[in-house]
Amino acid sequence: MSRALVLDVARTPFGRYRGGLSGVRVDDLAALPIVELLRRHHDRLDPASVDDVLLGNTNGAGEENRNVARMAALLAGLPTSVPGATVNRLCASGGEAVVQAARALSLGDADLLIAGGVEGMTRAPFVVPKSDKPFPDRMEPAPTALGWRLVNPRMPTEWTVPLGRAAEDVAVELGITRDRMDAFALRSHRRAAAAWDAGVHDGFAFPVQLPDGSALRRDESVRPETSTERLRKLKSAFSSDGPVTAGNSSPLNDGAAAALMGTDDTATHLGLDPLAEIIGSTTTATDPRHFTLAPITAIRKLMARRNFTASDVVLWEINEAFAAMALSVLHHLPEIDPEKVNVHGGAIAYGHPLGASMPRIIFDLCRHLRARGGGLGVAAACVGVGQAMAIAIRA
């Protein structure tokens, strides 16, 4: 079997909700990192040699409908002979795309792939269910940017509470306080701001030219000015006096990320030094109310299958959907050194454009490991409706 290698990675800066990227169609947004990768390697890469484009996307109801991976491939200028497929595992959709690409490479089904994800949460449309009546009295549109919609009445009500409320309930049961959540959020913003200032994301996040002629150059949700005092002033977001607030939760965002992935032979042919190898992945599930705990079983399953322990891991990337979620995972996995987790900040600061979120943490992990001389890394994310994914890489 061939090794599945990450050869190069690119992403847009993540725009805040109704921010810099809100004027960019989602299918155009998905094409941007593909265009960037083709631009970087135009002198060595024949676009027709790309076997497939695999992108994660959670919405699929707006401009990204009808298979956004195929649309992005065409909009990026890839030959019409290059196919595309879109996958959906909610918050791990882009991770699923990367894993499916790795499997195809390992099995010899492909030599060169583009994999990643996209989400334009600002431009997510409202949807209206078809009425059982031929002439309904009224129609109630449902937003599609985040969370449950058009809920099946057979679902238990405790499964369909807002994700933030579910994360809050679990954290409160574990004794995780508001102060700890706010401190974790502050850490994320400070580390992310320091990373941008130090040039950590140079050569990865590329500027995006906007319709008004300006350019988006940095992630818009990173708040270097935030403080403990500012976070303490925020009101509870999901209950009357609960610890989860907008400040210790990830925001809504727009963004896209993609990677060139190939085999050793492909890397040699293109003259590229691989960033990392995808060496394993797991998915697990629990009841939807406890979705924030699902990464625990995913991580444990991955370690058991690949025969390594937490002490073998150089760096961890755990997607910060909520500080409550990340702290709940670390509560149940005390063997993980918190100082090895999200060393340059996480989604509370960078943002959480669902389909692009897990590619961002996987690609960050590849880059950060290389910067530290290599080693083993794990990327993990909770997934709405009670799932999780964990991926192991070696750089």
C-alpha positions as CSV (number, residue, x, y, z in Angstrom):
1,M,0.0,0.0,0.0
2,S,1.1,3.6,-0.7
3,R,1.6,6.2,1.9
4,A,-1.0,9.0,1.9
5,L,0.9,12.3,2.0
6,V,-0.1,15.9,2.5
7,L,2.0,17.7,-0.1
8,D,0.9,21.4,0.3
9,V,-1.9,23.2,2.0
10,A,-3.7,26.5,1.6
11,R,-6.7,28.3,3.1
12,T,-8.5,31.6,3.0
13,P,-8.5,33.7,6.1
14,F,-11.7,32.9,8.0
15,G,-14.2,35.8,7.7
16,R,-16.6,36.6,10.5
17,Y,-20.3,36.3,10.1
18,R,-21.5,39.1,7.7
19,G,-17.8,40.1,7.5
20,G,-15.2,40.3,4.8
21,L,-16.1,37.1,2.9
22,S,-19.9,37.7,3.0
23,G,-19.9,39.0,-0.5
24,V,-18.2,35.9,-2.0
25,R,-20.4,33.1,-3.3
26,V,-19.8,29.8,-1.5
27,D,-18.9,27.9,-4.6
28,D,-16.4,30.7,-5.5
29,L,-15.1,30.5,-2.0
30,A,-14.5,26.8,-2.4
31,A,-12.5,27.4,-5.5
32,L,-10.1,29.9,-4.0
33,P,-7.7,27.5,-2.2
34,I,-7.7,25.2,-5.3
35,V,-6.7,28.2,-7.4
36,E,-4.0,29.1,-4.9
37,L,-2.5,25.5,-5.0
38,L,-2.5,25.5,-8.8
39,R,-0.9,28.9,-8.9
40,R,1.9,27.8,-6.5
41,H,2.7,24.7,-8.6
42,H,1.8,25.8,-12.1
43,D,5.4,25.0,-13.3
44,R,5.3,21.4,-12.2
45,L,1.7,20.3,-11.9
46,D,-0.5,19.3,-14.8
47,P,-4.0,20.2,-13.7
48,A,-5.3,17.2,-15.7
49,S,-3.3,14.9,-13.5
50,V,-5.6,15.6,-10.5
51,D,-7.6,12.4,-10.0
52,D,-10.4,13.9,-7.9
53,V,-11.5,16.8,-5.8
54,L,-13.0,15.9,-2.4
55,L,-14.5,18.7,-0.3
56,G,-16.5,18.7,3.0
57,N,-19.5,20.9,3.4
58,T,-22.3,20.8,5.9
59,N,-25.0,22.9,4.4
60,G,-25.5,22.0,0.8
61,A,-28.7,24.1,0.7
62,G,-27.4,27.3,-0.8
63,E,-24.9,28.3,-3.5
64,E,-22.9,25.1,-2.6
65,N,-25.8,22.9,-3.7
66,R,-25.4,20.3,-6.5
67,N,-22.0,19.0,-5.3
68,V,-19.8,22.0,-4.5
69,A,-16.6,20.1,-5.0
70,R,-17.4,19.6,-8.7
71,M,-18.5,23.2,-9.0
72,A,-15.3,24.4,-7.3
73,A,-13.1,22.3,-9.6
74,L,-14.7,23.8,-12.6
75,L,-14.6,27.4,-11.2
76,A,-11.0,26.9,-10.3
77,G,-10.2,26.2,-13.9
78,L,-9.4,22.5,-13.6
79,P,-10.1,20.5,-16.8
80,T,-13.6,19.2,-17.1
81,S,-12.1,15.7,-16.9
82,V,-11.4,16.2,-13.2
83,P,-14.3,14.9,-11.1
84,G,-15.4,16.1,-7.6
85,A,-17.4,14.8,-4.7
86,T,-18.8,16.5,-1.6
87,V,-19.1,14.7,1.7
88,N,-21.0,15.7,4.9
89,R,-20.2,14.7,8.4
90,L,-21.2,18.0,9.8
91,C,-18.3,19.6,11.8
92,A,-15.9,16.8,10.5
93,S,-17.0,17.0,6.9
94,G,-13.6,18.4,5.7
95,G,-11.8,15.8,7.9
96,E,-13.9,13.1,6.2
97,A,-12.8,14.5,2.8
98,V,-9.1,14.3,3.8
99,V,-9.6,10.7,5.1
100,Q,-11.3,9.6,2.0
101,A,-8.5,11.0,-0.1
102,A,-6.0,9.2,2.1
103,R,-7.8,5.9,1.7
104,A,-7.9,6.3,-2.1
105,L,-4.1,7.1,-2.2
106,S,-3.3,4.2,0.1
107,L,-5.3,1.7,-2.0
108,G,-3.8,2.9,-5.2
109,D,-7.0,4.3,-6.5
110,A,-5.5,7.7,-7.1
111,D,-2.1,9.3,-7.3
112,L,-2.9,13.0,-6.8
113,L,-6.0,14.5,-5.1
114,I,-7.2,17.8,-3.8
115,A,-9.1,17.5,-0.5
116,G,-10.5,20.1,2.0
117,G,-13.7,21.8,2.8
118,V,-15.8,25.0,2.6
119,E,-18.5,26.8,4.5
120,G,-20.2,30.1,3.9
121,M,-22.3,30.5,7.0
122,T,-23.2,34.1,6.2
123,R,-24.8,33.1,2.9
124,A,-26.7,30.0,4.2
125,P,-30.2,30.4,3.0
126,F,-33.6,30.1,4.7
127,V,-35.5,27.0,3.6
128,V,-39.2,26.4,3.6
129,P,-40.6,22.9,3.9
130,K,-43.2,21.8,1.4
131,S,-46.7,22.0,2.8
132,D,-49.1,19.1,3.0
133,K,-51.8,21.5,2.0
134,P,-52.1,22.6,-1.7
135,F,-52.7,26.2,-0.5
136,P,-51.0,26.7,2.9
137,D,-52.2,29.6,5.1
138,R,-48.6,30.5,6.0
139,M,-45.0,29.3,5.5
140,E,-42.4,29.3,8.2
141,P,-38.8,29.5,6.8
142,A,-36.0,27.9,8.8
143,P,-32.4,29.3,8.9
144,T,-29.7,26.9,7.7
145,A,-26.5,28.5,9.0
146,L,-26.3,26.4,12.2
147,G,-28.1,23.8,14.3
148,W,-31.2,21.8,13.9
149,R,-33.8,22.5,11.3
150,L,-37.0,20.8,10.1
151,V,-36.7,18.5,13.2
152,N,-38.3,15.1,12.9
153,P,-40.9,15.0,15.7
154,R,-39.9,11.4,16.5
155,M,-36.5,12.6,17.7
156,P,-36.4,12.8,21.6
157,T,-36.4,16.5,22.6
158,E,-33.3,16.1,24.7
159,W,-31.4,15.2,21.5
160,T,-32.4,18.3,19.6
161,V,-31.5,21.0,22.1
162,P,-29.1,23.7,20.8
163,L,-25.5,22.5,20.7
164,G,-24.3,25.1,23.1
165,R,-26.9,24.1,25.7
166,A,-25.9,20.4,25.3
167,A,-22.2,21.4,25.7
168,E,-23.1,23.5,28.8
169,D,-25.1,20.7,30.5
170,V,-22.2,18.3,30.1
171,A,-19.6,20.7,31.4
172,V,-21.7,21.7,34.4
173,E,-22.1,18.0,35.3
174,L,-18.3,17.8,35.3
175,G,-17.9,20.8,37.5
176,I,-16.2,23.0,34.8
177,T,-16.8,26.6,35.7
178,R,-17.4,29.8,33.7
179,D,-14.0,31.1,34.8
180,R,-12.2,28.1,33.3
181,M,-14.1,28.5,30.1
182,D,-13.3,32.2,29.8
183,A,-9.7,31.5,30.6
184,F,-9.6,28.9,27.9
185,A,-11.2,31.4,25.4
186,L,-8.7,34.1,26.4
187,R,-5.8,31.7,25.8
188,S,-7.1,30.8,22.3
189,H,-7.3,34.5,21.3
190,R,-3.9,35.4,22.7
191,R,-2.2,32.4,21.1
192,A,-3.9,33.0,17.7
193,A,-3.1,36.7,17.7
194,A,0.6,35.9,18.6
195,A,0.7,33.3,15.8
196,W,-0.4,35.9,13.2
197,D,2.0,38.5,14.5
198,A,4.8,36.0,14.4
199,G,4.1,35.0,10.8
200,V,3.1,31.4,11.7
201,H,0.4,31.5,9.0
202,D,2.5,33.0,6.3
203,G,2.5,30.8,3.2
204,F,-0.7,29.0,4.3
205,A,-3.5,31.6,4.7
206,F,-3.4,33.6,1.5
207,P,-5.0,37.1,0.9
208,V,-8.5,37.1,-0.7
209,Q,-9.4,39.9,-3.0
210,L,-12.8,41.2,-2.2
211,P,-15.5,42.6,-4.5
212,D,-14.9,46.2,-3.2
213,G,-11.2,46.0,-4.2
214,S,-9.9,45.5,-0.7
215,A,-8.2,42.2,0.5
216,L,-8.9,40.0,3.5
217,R,-5.5,39.1,5.0
218,R,-6.2,37.8,8.5
219,D,-8.8,35.8,10.3
220,E,-11.5,38.3,11.3
221,S,-12.7,36.6,14.5
222,V,-9.3,36.7,16.3
223,R,-9.6,39.3,19.1
224,P,-6.2,40.3,20.5
225,E,-7.9,43.1,22.5
226,T,-10.1,40.7,24.5
227,S,-9.5,40.3,28.2
228,T,-10.8,38.5,31.3
229,E,-12.9,41.5,32.2
230,R,-14.5,41.7,28.7
231,L,-15.3,38.0,28.7
232,R,-16.9,38.2,32.2
233,K,-19.3,40.9,31.0
234,L,-20.9,38.7,28.4
235,K,-24.3,37.1,29.1
236,S,-25.2,33.5,29.1
237,A,-26.0,32.4,25.5
238,F,-28.0,29.2,26.0
239,S,-29.7,29.4,29.4
240,S,-30.6,32.1,31.9
241,D,-27.4,31.9,33.9
242,G,-25.2,29.2,32.4
243,P,-21.5,29.4,31.9
244,V,-21.5,29.2,28.1
245,T,-21.4,32.6,26.4
246,A,-20.6,33.9,22.9
247,G,-17.1,34.7,24.2
248,N,-16.2,31.1,25.1
249,S,-17.9,29.6,22.0
250,S,-16.6,29.5,18.5
251,P,-18.2,32.1,16.2
252,L,-20.0,31.6,12.9
253,N,-17.6,32.0,9.9
254,D,-17.0,31.8,6.2
255,G,-13.9,30.1,4.8
256,A,-12.3,27.4,2.7
257,A,-9.2,25.2,2.9
258,A,-7.6,22.6,0.6
259,A,-4.6,20.4,0.3
260,L,-2.7,18.7,-2.5
261,M,-2.4,15.0,-1.4
262,G,-0.4,12.3,-3.1
263,T,1.8,9.3,-2.8
264,D,5.6,9.1,-2.5
265,D,5.9,8.6,-6.2
266,T,3.8,11.7,-6.8
267,A,5.9,13.8,-4.4
268,T,9.1,12.7,-6.2
269,H,7.6,13.4,-9.6
270,L,6.5,16.9,-8.5
271,G,9.7,17.6,-6.6
272,L,7.7,18.3,-3.4
273,D,8.8,17.6,0.2
274,P,5.7,16.2,1.9
275,L,4.4,18.0,5.0
276,A,3.1,14.9,6.7
277,E,1.5,11.5,6.3
278,I,-2.0,10.5,7.3
279,I,-1.5,7.3,9.3
280,G,-5.0,6.6,10.7
281,S,-8.4,7.8,11.6
282,T,-11.5,6.9,13.7
283,T,-15.1,8.0,14.0
284,T,-17.3,7.3,17.0
285,A,-20.7,8.2,18.1
286,T,-22.8,8.7,21.2
287,D,-26.3,10.0,21.9
288,P,-26.7,13.5,20.5
289,R,-26.9,15.3,23.9
290,H,-23.4,14.1,24.7
291,F,-21.8,15.0,21.4
292,T,-19.0,16.9,23.2
293,L,-17.8,13.7,24.8
294,A,-17.6,11.7,21.5
295,P,-14.0,12.9,20.8
296,I,-12.9,11.0,23.9
297,T,-13.8,7.6,22.5
298,A,-12.5,8.6,19.0
299,I,-9.1,9.5,20.5
300,R,-8.9,6.4,22.6
301,K,-9.9,4.2,19.7
302,L,-7.3,5.8,17.5
303,M,-4.6,5.3,20.1
304,A,-5.5,1.7,20.6
305,R,-5.7,0.9,16.8
306,R,-2.4,2.6,16.0
307,N,-0.7,1.4,19.2
308,F,0.5,4.7,20.7
309,T,-0.2,6.6,23.9
310,A,-0.8,10.3,24.7
311,S,2.8,10.6,25.7
312,D,3.9,9.7,22.1
313,V,2.0,12.7,20.7
314,V,4.0,15.9,20.1
315,L,1.0,18.1,19.3
316,W,-2.8,17.9,19.5
317,E,-5.4,20.0,17.6
318,I,-8.8,19.7,19.3
319,N,-11.4,21.8,17.5
320,E,-12.8,24.4,19.9
321,A,-16.5,24.3,19.1
322,F,-16.9,25.5,22.7
323,A,-14.5,25.9,25.6
324,A,-17.0,23.7,27.5
325,M,-16.4,20.9,24.9
326,A,-12.6,21.1,24.8
327,L,-12.4,21.2,28.6
328,S,-14.8,18.3,28.9
329,V,-12.5,16.2,26.6
330,L,-9.4,17.1,28.6
331,H,-11.3,16.3,31.9
332,H,-11.8,12.7,30.7
333,L,-8.3,12.5,29.1
334,P,-6.0,13.7,31.8
335,E,-3.1,12.0,30.1
336,I,-3.1,14.7,27.5
337,D,-0.7,17.6,28.3
338,P,-2.8,20.8,27.9
339,E,0.3,22.7,26.8
340,K,0.5,20.5,23.7
341,V,-3.1,21.3,22.7
342,N,-3.9,24.1,20.2
343,V,-0.5,25.7,20.7
344,H,-1.3,28.6,18.3
345,G,-5.0,28.9,19.4
346,G,-8.1,27.3,18.2
347,A,-11.6,27.8,16.7
348,I,-12.8,30.1,19.5
349,A,-10.4,32.6,18.0
350,Y,-9.9,31.5,14.3
351,G,-13.6,30.6,13.8
352,H,-15.5,27.5,12.9
353,P,-16.7,27.5,9.2
354,L,-18.0,24.0,9.6
355,G,-16.9,22.3,6.4
356,A,-13.5,24.0,6.5
357,S,-12.8,23.6,10.3
358,M,-11.3,20.2,10.4
359,P,-9.1,20.7,7.4
360,R,-7.8,23.8,9.1
361,I,-6.8,21.9,12.3
362,I,-5.3,19.0,10.2
363,F,-3.3,21.3,8.0
364,D,-2.2,23.4,11.0
365,L,-1.1,20.2,12.7
366,C,1.0,19.3,9.7
367,R,2.7,22.7,9.6
368,H,3.3,23.1,13.3
369,L,4.8,19.6,13.6
370,R,7.2,20.3,10.8
371,A,8.2,23.6,12.5
372,R,9.1,21.5,15.6
373,G,11.1,18.9,13.8
374,G,8.3,16.4,13.1
375,G,6.7,13.7,15.1
376,L,3.2,12.3,15.8
377,G,0.1,14.5,16.0
378,V,-3.6,14.0,16.5
379,A,-6.5,16.2,15.2
380,A,-9.9,15.7,16.7
381,A,-13.3,17.3,16.5
382,C,-16.8,16.8,18.0
383,V,-19.6,16.6,15.5
384,G,-23.2,17.6,16.0
385,V,-25.8,14.8,16.4
386,G,-23.4,12.9,18.6
387,Q,-20.4,12.0,16.5
388,A,-16.6,12.7,16.5
389,M,-13.5,12.1,14.4
390,A,-9.9,11.8,15.3
391,I,-7.0,11.7,12.8
392,A,-3.4,10.8,13.3
393,I,-0.6,12.2,11.2
394,R,3.2,11.9,11.2
395,A,5.5,14.7,10.0
